[in-house]
């Protein structure tokens, strides 16, 4: 049980509210024949995702990390290639790039919304660059429309890490609309999380979808012409990574309420923006064309350690995502990643503080967080 009176997630309250629907879906998976329950749950979620979110194709996988790896492969990224991404993301981003044999080339971010700076991308492109991997950090939409123009000019693919941005829009379109592939996460504590893990790979390209479908099914061709009955033909080395049927069922139950929860997160952030104040405070701002969702509300403050401790001592589960930045993690200390100079990334990660925006929070709880932060800034 949480020791925080204002935790970063109150999703258990939503699960209680949706108890009957969730349990009935779980029972269907558990008590149906395996070919009905286990397989249909994932397929149903894929169909519902296309209906509610958009895109022509959606493929459920067990994690967004695996989704990015598969997305990169489906876009033709191979060993020795370079992929431009950011240094303030989770290690899942760089790990996905490296696990296809490519190299991460880190681009600095914008101070206003903590996403990749398109003005700095083109200088990083070489003859080995094959893709750009923007990250919608904290649910803030990257300017992928601007990146699309750069990518088209240099014949590059875009694989968008939208793990934290389900529910956001940009230029009036669903997040991922300007990318070749976008990947969403259903991990716990994401904008629409499951209980375990899960992710969704989306695309509107039939060719890329065929590659994704192949790679998520062991590389099995699914074609039996010329083979004896019961024989199999694998035409690539793929993976066995379908989304777990129980996680798929839970996400299916939640999907129709995504808009409601996104609106509530934006209301909470609106309270933070209107009422947080104090010396040394930086509040993110967003392009007028973008509508973020919020995994949390990430501000930057001076004397971060002191304010972080005050919040936690007062029962507020503030967190630090992702600190230190990935290129300063021990795993990369003897690699080329440690040599990148990213001054804005450093500025943000040295001062960021993530405040809770769980849609179940009451206005009174949000006001308590605001008061604690404002008092700490003023002291």
C-alpha positions in Angstrom: 0.0 0.0 0.0 1.3 3.5 -0.9 2.7 5.6 1.9 1.7 8.7 -0.1 -1.5 10.6 0.5 -1.2 12.0 -3.0 0.3 9.2 -5.1 1.3 9.4 -8.7 -1.3 6.8 -9.6 -4.8 6.1 -8.3 -5.7 3.7 -11.1 -7.0 1.1 -8.6 -10.0 3.4 -8.0 -10.8 3.2 -11.8 -10.4 -0.5 -11.7 -12.9 -0.7 -8.8 -15.3 1.5 -10.8 -14.9 -0.8 -13.8 -14.8 -4.0 -11.8 -17.7 -5.8 -13.5 -16.6 -5.1 -17.0 -13.0 -6.0 -16.3 -13.8 -9.3 -14.6 -16.2 -10.4 -17.3 -13.5 -9.8 -19.9 -11.0 -11.7 -17.8 -13.4 -14.6 -17.4 -13.9 -14.7 -21.2 -10.2 -15.1 -21.7 -9.8 -17.6 -18.9 -12.8 -19.9 -19.5 -13.0 -19.9 -23.3 -11.2 -22.3 -25.5 -7.6 -21.2 -25.9 -8.0 -20.4 -29.6 -10.9 -18.2 -28.7 -9.8 -16.4 -25.5 -6.1 -16.0 -25.8 -5.9 -15.1 -29.5 -9.1 -13.2 -29.9 -8.3 -10.8 -27.0 -5.3 -9.4 -28.8 -7.0 -9.2 -32.1 -10.0 -7.5 -30.6 -7.8 -4.8 -29.0 -6.1 -4.2 -32.4 -9.4 -3.7 -34.1 -10.7 -1.4 -31.3 -7.4 0.6 -31.4 -7.8 1.2 -35.1 -11.4 2.3 -34.5 -10.9 4.6 -31.5 -7.4 5.9 -32.2 -6.9 5.8 -35.9 -4.3 4.4 -38.4 -4.9 1.6 -40.8 -3.0 -1.1 -38.9 -2.3 -1.9 -35.3 -0.3 -4.8 -33.9 -0.3 -5.6 -30.2 3.0 -6.7 -28.6 4.2 -7.4 -25.1 6.1 -4.1 -24.7 6.8 -0.8 -26.3 10.5 -1.5 -26.2 9.9 -4.6 -28.4 7.6 -2.5 -30.5 10.3 0.0 -31.3 12.8 -2.7 -32.1 10.3 -4.3 -34.5 9.3 -0.9 -35.9 12.9 -0.1 -36.7 13.5 -3.5 -38.4 10.2 -3.1 -40.4 11.5 0.3 -41.7 14.7 -1.3 -42.9 17.1 -0.3 -40.1 20.0 -2.8 -40.0 23.4 -3.3 -38.4 25.8 -0.4 -39.0 23.0 2.2 -39.6 22.6 5.3 -37.5 19.3 6.5 -35.9 18.9 10.0 -34.6 17.1 10.2 -31.2 17.2 12.1 -27.9 19.2 11.6 -24.7 16.5 12.4 -22.2 14.4 9.2 -22.8 14.2 5.9 -21.1 16.9 3.4 -21.9 14.3 1.5 -23.9 14.8 3.9 -26.8 18.5 3.5 -27.2 18.3 -0.2 -26.3 15.9 -0.8 -29.2 18.2 1.0 -31.6 21.3 -1.0 -30.4 19.5 -4.3 -30.5 18.9 -4.0 -34.2 22.7 -3.4 -34.6 22.4 0.3 -35.3 24.0 3.3 -33.5 22.2 6.0 -31.5 23.1 9.6 -32.6 21.8 11.9 -29.9 20.1 15.3 -30.7 19.5 18.0 -28.1 16.0 18.9 -27.1 13.9 22.1 -26.9 13.6 23.7 -23.4 10.0 24.6 -24.0 8.5 21.1 -24.2 11.5 18.7 -23.7 11.2 17.1 -27.1 13.7 16.7 -30.0 14.8 20.0 -31.6 14.1 19.7 -35.4 16.5 22.6 -36.1 19.4 20.5 -34.8 18.6 17.2 -36.6 19.9 17.9 -40.1 23.4 18.6 -39.0 23.5 15.1 -37.5 22.6 13.3 -40.7 25.3 11.2 -42.4 25.4 8.7 -45.2 24.7 6.0 -42.6 21.6 7.7 -41.2 18.4 5.6 -42.0 15.9 6.8 -39.4 14.8 9.4 -36.9 13.3 8.2 -33.6 11.6 11.2 -31.8 10.2 10.7 -28.3 7.0 12.3 -27.1 8.5 12.8 -23.6 6.0 13.0 -20.8 3.2 13.0 -23.4 4.4 16.1 -25.2 4.1 15.8 -28.9 7.4 16.0 -30.8 7.2 18.2 -33.9 7.1 15.2 -36.2 5.6 17.3 -39.0 8.8 19.3 -39.2 10.8 16.1 -38.9 8.8 14.6 -41.8 10.1 17.3 -44.2 13.7 16.5 -43.1 13.1 12.8 -43.4 11.6 13.0 -46.8 14.4 15.2 -48.0 17.0 12.6 -46.9 15.0 9.5 -47.5 14.8 8.5 -43.8 12.2 6.6 -41.9 10.5 8.0 -38.7 9.7 5.6 -35.9 7.9 7.6 -33.2 8.3 6.7 -29.5 4.8 7.6 -28.4 4.9 5.4 -25.4 3.8 8.2 -23.1 1.5 10.1 -25.5 -1.6 8.0 -26.0 -4.5 10.5 -26.3 -2.4 13.4 -27.5 -2.9 15.1 -30.9 -0.8 17.2 -33.2 -2.0 19.5 -36.1 -5.5 18.0 -35.4 -4.3 14.5 -36.0 -3.6 11.6 -33.8 -0.1 11.3 -32.5 2.0 9.3 -35.0 0.3 10.5 -38.1 3.5 12.0 -39.6 5.6 8.9 -38.8 6.1 5.7 -40.7 5.6 3.8 -37.4 4.4 4.9 -34.0 4.6 2.8 -30.8 2.4 3.2 -27.7 2.9 1.6 -24.3 0.3 0.0 -22.0 2.8 -0.5 -19.1 1.5 0.4 -15.6 1.5 4.2 -14.9 1.3 5.1 -18.6 -1.7 7.3 -19.7 -3.7 4.1 -20.2 -1.8 1.3 -18.5 -2.4 -2.4 -18.0 -1.5 -4.4 -14.9 1.6 -6.0 -16.4 3.0 -4.9 -19.8 2.0 -4.3 -23.3 2.3 -2.1 -26.3 0.9 -1.3 -29.8 2.7 -0.8 -33.1 0.7 1.3 -35.6 1.3 2.3 -39.2 -0.8 3.2 -42.2 1.7 1.6 -44.6 0.6 -1.9 -45.9 4.2 -2.8 -46.7 5.5 -1.9 -43.2 2.5 -3.6 -41.6 3.3 -6.8 -43.4 6.9 -6.7 -42.1 5.6 -5.9 -38.5 3.1 -8.8 -38.7 5.9 -11.1 -39.9 8.4 -10.1 -37.2 5.8 -10.4 -34.4 5.0 -14.0 -35.4 8.4 -15.8 -35.4 9.0 -14.7 -39.0 6.4 -17.4 -40.1 5.3 -16.9 -43.6 1.8 -18.2 -43.0 1.9 -19.6 -46.5 1.6 -23.4 -46.9 1.6 -23.8 -50.7 4.0 -26.5 -51.7 4.4 -27.7 -48.1 3.2 -30.9 -46.6 0.3 -30.6 -44.2 1.5 -29.4 -40.8 4.8 -28.1 -42.1 6.0 -24.6 -41.4 8.0 -22.0 -43.4 9.9 -19.2 -41.6 11.2 -16.5 -43.9 12.8 -14.3 -41.3 14.0 -14.5 -37.7 11.1 -13.0 -35.8 9.9 -12.9 -32.3 7.2 -14.5 -30.1 5.9 -11.3 -28.6 2.1 -11.0 -28.7 0.4 -8.9 -26.1 -0.8 -11.0 -23.2 -4.5 -11.7 -23.5 -5.3 -10.4 -19.9 -3.5 -7.2 -20.5 -5.2 -6.8 -23.9 -8.6 -7.4 -22.3 -8.0 -4.7 -19.6 -6.8 -2.2 -22.2 -9.9 -2.9 -24.3 -12.1 -2.2 -21.4 -10.4 1.1 -20.7 -10.0 2.4 -24.3 -13.5 4.0 -24.6 -12.7 6.2 -21.6 -9.3 7.4 -22.9 -10.8 10.8 -24.0 -12.4 11.4 -20.7 -9.2 10.7 -18.8 -7.1 12.8 -21.2 -9.4 15.7 -20.6 -9.1 15.3 -16.9 -5.3 15.2 -17.1 -5.4 18.5 -19.1 -7.7 20.0 -16.4 -5.2 19.1 -13.7 -2.3 20.5 -15.7 -4.3 23.7 -16.3 -4.5 24.1 -12.5 -0.7 23.7 -12.2 0.0 26.1 -15.0 -2.4 28.8 -13.7 -1.4 28.6 -10.0 2.3 27.4 -9.7 4.6 30.3 -9.1 7.9 31.1 -7.6 11.5 32.0 -8.3 13.5 29.7 -10.6 10.4 27.9 -11.8 10.2 26.8 -15.5 6.8 25.6 -16.8 6.7 23.8 -20.1 5.0 25.4 -23.1 3.7 23.8 -26.2 3.2 24.6 -29.9 -0.3 25.9 -30.6 -0.8 23.0 -33.0 -0.2 20.4 -30.4 -2.5 19.0 -27.6 -0.4 17.0 -25.2 -1.6 14.3 -22.8 0.4 14.0 -19.6 2.0 11.0 -18.0 3.0 13.6 -15.3 3.4 17.3 -15.3 7.1 18.1 -15.6 8.4 21.4 -14.3 12.0 22.5 -13.8 13.1 24.1 -10.5 16.3 25.3 -8.9 17.4 23.4 -5.8 15.5 20.4 -7.1 16.7 18.0 -4.4 15.4 20.1 -1.6 12.0 20.6 -3.3 11.7 16.9 -4.2 12.3 16.0 -0.6 9.8 18.5 0.7 7.1 17.1 -1.6 7.8 13.5 -0.5 8.0 14.4 3.1 4.5 16.0 2.8 3.1 12.8 1.2 3.2 13.8 -2.5 4.7 11.1 -4.7 6.8 13.4 -7.0 9.2 11.5 -9.3 12.2 12.1 -11.5 11.9 10.8 -15.1 14.6 10.1 -16.4 17.5 11.1 -14.2 20.4 11.0 -15.0 19.8 11.1 -18.7 20.4 7.9 -20.6 23.8 8.9 -22.1 25.1 9.3 -18.5 24.0 5.8 -17.4 26.8 3.4 -16.4 26.0 1.0 -19.3 27.2 3.7 -21.7 30.2 5.2 -19.8 32.7 3.6 -22.2 30.8 4.2 -25.4 30.4 7.0 -27.9 27.1 8.0 -26.2 29.1 9.4 -23.3 30.8 11.9 -25.6 27.7 13.7 -26.7 27.3 17.3 -25.6 23.6 18.1 -25.0 23.4 21.4 -23.0 19.6 21.8 -23.0 19.1 18.1 -22.1 21.5 18.5 -19.2 19.8 21.7 -18.1 16.4 20.0 -18.0 17.5 16.7 -16.5 19.4 18.5 -13.7 16.3 20.4 -12.7 13.2 18.5 -13.7 10.5 17.5 -11.2 7.5 15.4 -12.2 4.2 16.1 -10.4 1.2 13.7 -10.3 -1.7 14.1 -12.8 -3.6 10.8 -12.2 -7.1 11.6 -13.5 -8.6 10.2 -10.3 -7.0 13.1 -8.3 -9.5 15.6 -6.8 -9.1 19.3 -7.3 -8.3 19.6 -3.6 -5.4 17.2 -3.9 -4.0 19.1 -6.9 -4.3 22.4 -4.9 -2.4 20.8 -2.0 0.5 19.9 -4.4 0.5 23.4 -5.8 0.6 24.9 -2.3 3.5 22.7 -1.2 5.5 23.5 -4.4 4.8 27.3 -4.1 5.8 27.3 -0.4 9.0 25.4 -1.2 9.9 27.8 -4.0 9.3 30.8 -1.8 11.4 29.5 1.2 
